[in-house]
Amino acid sequence: MENSRLLLLVLPAICSCGNGGPPRSSDAAPDVAEVAVESDLTEPSPDAPEDAPDVVVLPDPPEGPADQTGDDAPLDSPEATPDACLPACDDAKCGADGCGGTCGTCAGWEKCEDGDCVTGCESGFVMIPAGEFDMGSPPDDPWAYPDERPVHHVTITRPFCLKQTEVRQAEWESLMGTNPSYPGYPPKRPLGEDNPLQCVNWWEAFAFCNALSKTHGLAPCYELEGWIDELGCPGRLPGQASWPGQARCTEDAEFAWPMECSGVKFAGLDCPGYRLPTEAEWEYAARAGTTTATYNGTVQYPDGTWDCDIAKPVLDPIAWWVCNYKGTPHPVAQKLPNTWGAYDMIGNVEEMVWDFLDDHEGYAPEPATDPLGPEAGFSRIFRGCAAPGPVEWCRSAWRSSALERARLGQGGFRVVRTATSPGAATP
């Protein structure tokens, strides 16, 4: 009998993968393999194996274009392969799409929860939650100063990422290319890359925050008026003291006279970049839910005087202060952190915050929400206790101040970033 040309269809097995869901797109059935064979319809080939698959005679294809949808669609059409996987992301921004892929990837400082990227903090920072607290020193605090009162209720509406330590000398030098730090108390003590940065003023701290933001692709929080690229804010010429009594922090002439800008504009708390904390943010983070004089308790002196032995059980575990600092600042994070994970909020160096010091001593008594302090002032606030500080300075409510242009050997800073803004990689 005349031989007929047949097509052998090899039909792959289709498996259900995973938890009974549709197979992934990579598991979809391959195109039907067409194998041409010569066969006698009445007599099987003597060489054919006993378990050879059945053959199917395919009709000649219709002439002209065929309907390519529905039941007439070709076998490789998505509409003709109901088992092909369709990603199911809907409004999800992250997580598995059900087909072996993802609906999106969160940034390194975020985590995926129920299809949404939840903001977290980059390495070296801790999340400070939004919340409320009573700011200032209570009336029964024997060491309180007038400008720490009255106690007033403050609401912090934005969670923020707080750097766990003060900015280190190595971090400043890596970004800014210099190290202006004062070499300890008294001078001539060695510098240390893990020691807190010292001897910069507010203008220079703002410039560092902006540089850090730009490095990580974030919009800067500060606009420095009088800024000249490559020069910064030149301020006074070398050889001119900025104000009576101001000389220099170090003997290195490169750092002898501080940068001075003519003004600064702050982009606000929703700025995505790095910035100094506000005074309220700083005290809120330092207290970490405590109401005592320090985040490790209150030093009690029955007769109204103090000595090192009485204060050591409270202060030594958490702070470098006058009774243990041995004449020099120390590397960061050598003492116990508070319950929110921040180190050296008391002791080592004082820390710059954004706020100006108010003209009158003390706080306004009214409750406040996200306070930024006065719009202008003669000097700005330092918080925290410098290493040479006595016990009355080493409290969460302690405040001091200095001129914006002042570079103090006992002054440093740490940075924050509003957590509801896009974050950045580790500085």
VOLOVEX-154667 format. One line per 4 residues: number of its first residue (from 1); their letters; for each residue x, y, z of C-alpha. Coordinates in nm, 2 decimals, padded with zeros to 4 digits. Example, Ala and Ser with C-alpha at 12.3 -4.5 7.8 and 13.67 -1.06 7.14 Angstrom:
1) AS) 01.23,-00.45,00.78 | 01.37,-00.11,00.71;
% end
This chain:
1) MENS) 00.00,00.00,00.00 | 00.11,00.35,-00.07 | 00.30,00.50,00.22 | 00.14,00.81,00.39;
5) RLLL) 00.33,01.09,00.57 | 00.23,01.11,00.93 | 00.32,01.35,01.22 | 00.40,01.20,01.55;
9) LVLP) 00.29,01.42,01.85 | 00.50,01.38,02.16 | 00.28,01.51,02.44 | 00.48,01.61,02.75;
13) AICS) 00.35,01.53,03.09 | 00.21,01.83,03.28 | 00.28,01.85,03.65 | 00.13,02.06,03.91;
17) CGNG) 00.41,02.24,04.10 | 00.44,02.40,04.44 | 00.13,02.40,04.66 | -00.12,02.29,04.40;
21) GPPR) -00.10,02.63,04.22 | -00.05,02.68,03.85 | 00.29,02.58,03.71 | 00.54,02.86,03.66;
25) SSDA) 00.59,03.00,03.32 | 00.92,02.81,03.29 | 00.72,02.49,03.35 | 00.47,02.55,03.07;
29) APDV) 00.43,02.28,02.81 | 00.68,02.32,02.53 | 00.58,02.35,02.17 | 00.44,02.03,02.03;
33) AEVA) 00.73,01.84,01.86 | 00.65,01.74,01.51 | 00.83,01.42,01.40 | 00.78,01.31,01.04;
37) VESD) 00.77,00.93,00.99 | 00.71,00.70,00.70 | 00.46,00.43,00.78 | 00.24,00.18,00.61;
41) LTEP) -00.11,00.22,00.74 | -00.19,-00.15,00.70 | 00.13,-00.30,00.82 | 00.34,-00.17,01.11;
45) SPDA) 00.71,-00.14,01.06 | 00.89,-00.45,01.19 | 01.15,-00.22,01.35 | 00.90,-00.02,01.56;
49) PEDA) 00.93,-00.08,01.93 | 00.64,-00.25,02.11 | 00.58,00.06,02.33 | 00.59,00.31,02.04;
53) PDVV) 00.33,00.59,02.09 | 00.02,00.60,01.88 | 00.02,00.82,01.58 | -00.23,01.08,01.48;
57) VLPD) -00.31,01.18,01.12 | -00.32,01.56,01.10 | -00.55,01.72,00.85 | -00.42,01.95,00.59;
61) PPEG) -00.41,02.31,00.71 | -00.70,02.53,00.60 | -00.63,02.78,00.32 | -00.60,03.15,00.41;
65) PADQ) -00.57,03.31,00.75 | -00.74,03.13,01.03 | -00.91,03.27,01.34 | -00.63,03.30,01.60;
69) TGDD) -00.84,03.33,01.91 | -01.04,03.10,02.13 | -01.06,02.73,02.04 | -00.89,02.79,01.71;
73) APLD) -00.58,02.96,01.85 | -00.24,02.79,01.79 | -00.11,02.56,02.06 | 00.16,02.81,02.15;
77) SPEA) -00.08,03.10,02.21 | -00.13,03.21,02.57 | -00.50,03.19,02.52 | -00.48,02.83,02.42;
81) TPDA) -00.26,02.73,02.72 | -00.48,02.78,03.03 | -00.20,02.63,03.25 | 00.04,02.92,03.17;
85) CLPA) 00.12,03.12,03.49 | -00.01,03.48,03.52 | 00.17,03.69,03.79 | -00.07,03.79,04.06;
89) CDDA) 00.07,04.12,04.21 | -00.23,04.35,04.20 | -00.11,04.65,04.42 | 00.18,04.46,04.58;
93) KCGA) 00.51,04.64,04.57 | 00.72,04.34,04.68 | 00.71,03.97,04.75 | 00.65,03.66,04.53;
97) DGCG) 00.42,03.69,04.23 | 00.31,03.33,04.23 | 00.50,03.24,03.92 | 00.85,03.22,04.05;
101) GTCG) 00.92,03.59,04.02 | 00.87,03.89,04.24 | 00.63,04.19,04.24 | 00.92,04.42,04.32;
105) TCAG) 01.22,04.45,04.55 | 01.25,04.67,04.86 | 01.55,04.89,04.93 | 01.82,04.76,05.16;
109) WEKC) 01.68,04.95,05.46 | 01.33,04.83,05.40 | 01.15,04.50,05.45 | 00.85,04.34,05.27;
113) EDGD) 00.54,04.29,05.48 | 00.22,04.18,05.31 | 00.33,04.31,04.97 | 00.44,04.65,05.10;
117) CVTG) 00.79,04.79,05.16 | 00.81,04.89,05.52 | 01.07,05.15,05.61 | 01.35,05.05,05.83;
121) CESG) 01.69,05.20,05.91 | 02.02,05.14,05.75 | 02.31,04.97,05.93 | 02.45,05.18,06.21;
125) FVMI) 02.12,05.35,06.27 | 01.83,05.26,06.50 | 01.46,05.33,06.45 | 01.31,05.58,06.69;
129) PAGE) 00.93,05.54,06.69 | 00.69,05.83,06.68 | 00.55,05.90,07.03 | 00.50,06.14,07.32;
133) FDMG) 00.70,06.24,07.62 | 00.75,06.50,07.89 | 01.05,06.72,07.80 | 01.26,06.90,08.06;
137) SPPD) 01.35,06.86,08.42 | 01.09,06.80,08.68 | 01.06,07.03,08.98 | 01.22,06.77,09.22;
141) DPWA) 01.54,06.74,09.02 | 01.80,06.90,09.25 | 02.04,06.95,08.96 | 01.80,07.11,08.71;
145) YPDE) 01.89,07.45,08.56 | 01.62,07.72,08.49 | 01.64,07.67,08.11 | 01.54,07.30,08.15;
149) RPVH) 01.19,07.40,08.28 | 00.90,07.39,08.28 | 00.83,07.03,08.19 | 00.60,07.03,07.88;
153) HVTI) 00.44,06.76,07.68 | 00.59,06.70,07.33 | 00.45,06.49,07.05 | 00.69,06.34,06.79;
157) TRPF) 00.48,06.25,06.48 | 00.75,06.11,06.25 | 00.96,05.80,06.33 | 01.33,05.87,06.25;
161) CLKQ) 01.65,05.68,06.21 | 01.91,05.79,06.46 | 02.28,05.72,06.42 | 02.37,05.49,06.70;
165) TEVR) 02.70,05.68,06.77 | 02.84,06.03,06.73 | 03.00,06.08,06.39 | 03.35,05.93,06.41;
169) QAEW) 03.66,06.10,06.30 | 03.71,05.83,06.03 | 03.36,05.89,05.89 | 03.42,06.26,05.86;
173) ESLM) 03.76,06.22,05.70 | 03.63,05.96,05.45 | 03.37,06.20,05.33 | 03.52,06.54,05.38;
177) GTNP) 03.89,06.46,05.34 | 04.00,06.63,05.66 | 04.02,06.57,06.03 | 03.99,06.89,06.23;
181) SYPG) 03.94,06.71,06.57 | 04.10,06.85,06.87 | 04.34,06.59,07.00 | 04.19,06.53,07.34;
185) YPPK) 04.20,06.71,07.67 | 04.45,06.86,07.72 | 04.60,06.90,07.37 | 04.87,06.68,07.22;
189) RPLG) 04.68,06.36,07.29 | 04.65,06.12,07.00 | 04.36,06.13,06.76 | 04.16,05.82,06.70;
193) EDNP) 03.95,05.72,06.39 | 03.68,05.57,06.62 | 03.68,05.87,06.85 | 03.40,06.11,06.81;
197) LQCV) 03.46,06.40,06.57 | 03.53,06.73,06.75 | 03.61,07.09,06.66 | 03.35,07.16,06.39;
201) NWWE) 03.08,07.42,06.40 | 02.72,07.41,06.29 | 02.79,07.53,05.94 | 03.04,07.25,05.90;
205) AFAF) 02.80,07.00,06.04 | 02.53,07.11,05.80 | 02.78,07.07,05.51 | 02.86,06.72,05.63;
209) CNAL) 02.49,06.63,05.63 | 02.45,06.76,05.28 | 02.75,06.58,05.15 | 02.63,06.25,05.31;
213) SKTH) 02.29,06.30,05.15 | 02.43,06.36,04.81 | 02.66,06.06,04.83 | 02.35,05.84,04.87;
217) GLAP) 02.14,06.02,04.61 | 01.92,06.20,04.86 | 01.81,06.56,04.85 | 02.01,06.77,05.09;
221) CYEL) 01.82,06.92,05.39 | 02.01,07.24,05.42 | 02.07,07.53,05.18 | 02.38,07.72,05.30;
225) EGWI) 02.37,08.08,05.20 | 02.70,08.22,05.09 | 02.82,07.87,04.98 | 03.08,07.86,04.70;
229) DELG) 03.16,07.53,04.54 | 03.49,07.38,04.64 | 03.53,07.65,04.90 | 03.22,07.62,05.11;
233) CPGR) 03.15,07.93,05.31 | 03.48,08.11,05.33 | 03.38,08.33,05.62 | 03.67,08.54,05.77;
237) LPGQ) 04.01,08.55,05.60 | 04.30,08.36,05.76 | 04.45,08.57,06.03 | 04.12,08.72,06.14;
241) ASWP) 03.96,08.58,06.45 | 03.59,08.53,06.41 | 03.50,08.70,06.74 | 03.70,08.81,07.04;
245) GQAR) 03.85,08.53,07.22 | 03.81,08.28,06.93 | 04.15,08.14,06.82 | 04.15,07.79,06.69;
249) CTED) 04.08,07.43,06.80 | 04.41,07.29,06.66 | 04.75,07.40,06.58 | 04.70,07.30,06.22;
253) AEFA) 04.65,07.62,06.02 | 04.43,07.44,05.77 | 04.16,07.42,06.04 | 04.24,07.73,06.23;
257) WPME) 03.94,07.95,06.13 | 03.60,07.80,06.10 | 03.36,07.81,05.81 | 03.10,08.08,05.83;
261) CSGV) 02.79,08.10,05.62 | 02.55,08.40,05.60 | 02.25,08.18,05.67 | 02.08,07.84,05.64;
265) KFAG) 01.74,07.73,05.51 | 01.61,07.40,05.64 | 01.39,07.19,05.41 | 01.18,07.07,05.70;
269) LDCP) 01.13,06.74,05.88 | 01.00,06.56,05.57 | 01.34,06.62,05.40 | 01.47,06.28,05.27;
273) GYRL) 01.83,06.35,05.35 | 02.05,06.34,05.66 | 02.02,06.62,05.91 | 02.08,06.72,06.27;
277) PTEA) 01.81,06.61,06.52 | 01.59,06.87,06.66 | 01.63,06.93,07.03 | 01.30,06.76,07.11;
281) EWEY) 01.40,06.46,06.89 | 01.73,06.44,07.07 | 01.59,06.43,07.42 | 01.31,06.19,07.32;
285) AARA) 01.57,05.95,07.18 | 01.81,05.99,07.48 | 01.53,05.92,07.73 | 01.41,05.61,07.54;
289) GTTT) 01.10,05.60,07.74 | 01.26,05.68,08.08 | 01.17,05.97,08.31 | 01.47,05.96,08.54;
293) ATYN) 01.76,06.20,08.52 | 01.96,05.96,08.29 | 01.85,05.66,08.10 | 02.02,05.45,08.37;
297) GTVQ) 01.85,05.61,08.67 | 01.91,05.92,08.89 | 02.20,06.00,09.11 | 02.08,06.07,09.47;
301) YPDG) 02.28,06.28,09.71 | 02.12,06.29,10.06 | 02.32,06.59,10.17 | 02.30,06.78,09.84;
305) TWDC) 02.66,06.73,09.75 | 02.82,06.46,09.53 | 03.13,06.27,09.48 | 03.25,06.02,09.22;
309) DIAK) 03.18,05.71,09.43 | 02.82,05.80,09.47 | 02.76,05.87,09.10 | 02.96,05.59,08.95;
313) PVLD) 02.70,05.32,08.98 | 02.46,05.53,08.76 | 02.70,05.70,08.52 | 03.00,05.47,08.47;
317) PIAW) 02.80,05.20,08.28 | 02.67,05.45,08.02 | 02.90,05.75,08.01 | 03.25,05.90,07.99;
321) WVCN) 03.24,06.18,08.24 | 03.47,06.37,08.47 | 03.53,06.08,08.71 | 03.64,05.83,08.44;
325) YKGT) 03.74,06.00,08.12 | 04.11,06.03,08.20 | 04.16,06.35,08.01 | 04.05,06.25,07.66;
329) PHPV) 03.75,06.15,07.46 | 03.71,05.78,07.40 | 03.61,05.56,07.10 | 03.24,05.55,07.05;
333) AQKL) 03.01,05.27,07.17 | 03.23,05.15,07.45 | 02.96,05.20,07.71 | 02.61,05.05,07.74;
337) PNTW) 02.35,05.19,07.50 | 02.00,05.30,07.61 | 01.71,05.07,07.55 | 01.66,05.20,07.19;
341) GAYD) 02.02,05.12,07.10 | 02.18,05.46,07.11 | 02.53,05.50,07.25 | 02.70,05.79,07.43;
345) MIGN) 02.38,06.01,07.45 | 02.54,06.12,07.78 | 02.91,06.17,07.80 | 03.21,06.17,07.56;
349) VEEM) 03.12,06.49,07.36 | 02.83,06.73,07.36 | 02.61,06.70,07.05 | 02.48,06.98,06.82;
353) VWDF) 02.11,06.99,06.75 | 01.91,07.21,06.50 | 01.74,07.45,06.75 | 01.84,07.80,06.84;
357) LDDH) 01.85,07.89,07.21 | 01.54,08.10,07.29 | 01.59,08.46,07.41 | 01.43,08.38,07.74;
361) EGYA) 01.55,08.11,07.97 | 01.33,07.80,07.97 | 01.07,07.64,07.76 | 00.72,07.76,07.67;
365) PEPA) 00.48,07.57,07.90 | 00.23,07.47,07.62 | 00.22,07.13,07.47 | 00.42,07.11,07.14;
369) TDPL) 00.41,06.89,06.83 | 00.74,06.84,06.64 | 00.89,07.17,06.77 | 01.18,07.32,06.58;
373) GPEA) 01.27,07.59,06.83 | 01.29,07.96,06.76 | 01.33,08.08,06.40 | 01.64,08.27,06.48;
377) GFSR) 01.87,08.33,06.77 | 02.22,08.43,06.89 | 02.34,08.07,06.95 | 02.24,07.71,06.89;
381) IFRG) 02.18,07.42,07.14 | 02.42,07.15,07.24 | 02.28,06.84,07.42 | 02.44,06.56,07.61;
385) CAAP) 02.73,06.58,07.85 | 03.09,06.64,07.74 | 03.34,06.40,07.90 | 03.48,06.66,08.14;
389) GPVE) 03.13,06.72,08.27 | 03.03,06.69,08.63 | 02.73,06.49,08.74 | 02.49,06.79,08.71;
393) WCRS) 02.56,06.81,08.34 | 02.52,06.43,08.28 | 02.15,06.42,08.25 | 01.90,06.38,07.97;
397) AWRS) 01.76,06.73,08.02 | 02.10,06.91,08.03 | 02.13,07.20,07.78 | 02.42,07.42,07.67;
401) SALE) 02.48,07.65,07.37 | 02.74,07.81,07.16 | 02.76,08.04,06.86 | 02.69,07.88,06.52;
405) RARL) 03.05,07.95,06.41 | 03.20,07.82,06.73 | 03.43,07.52,06.71 | 03.45,07.36,07.05;
409) GQGG) 03.69,07.08,07.14 | 03.42,06.91,07.34 | 03.16,06.94,07.07 | 03.05,06.68,06.81;
413) FRVV) 02.72,06.56,06.66 | 02.52,06.27,06.53 | 02.28,06.26,06.23 | 01.93,06.15,06.18;
417) RTAT) 01.70,06.08,05.88 | 01.32,06.09,05.88 | 01.21,05.73,05.85 | 00.91,05.80,05.63;
421) SPGA) 01.14,05.93,05.36 | 01.34,05.71,05.13 | 01.66,05.60,05.30 | 02.02,05.54,05.20;
425) ATP) 02.30,05.30,05.24 | 02.54,05.29,05.53 | 02.74,05.61,05.55;
% end
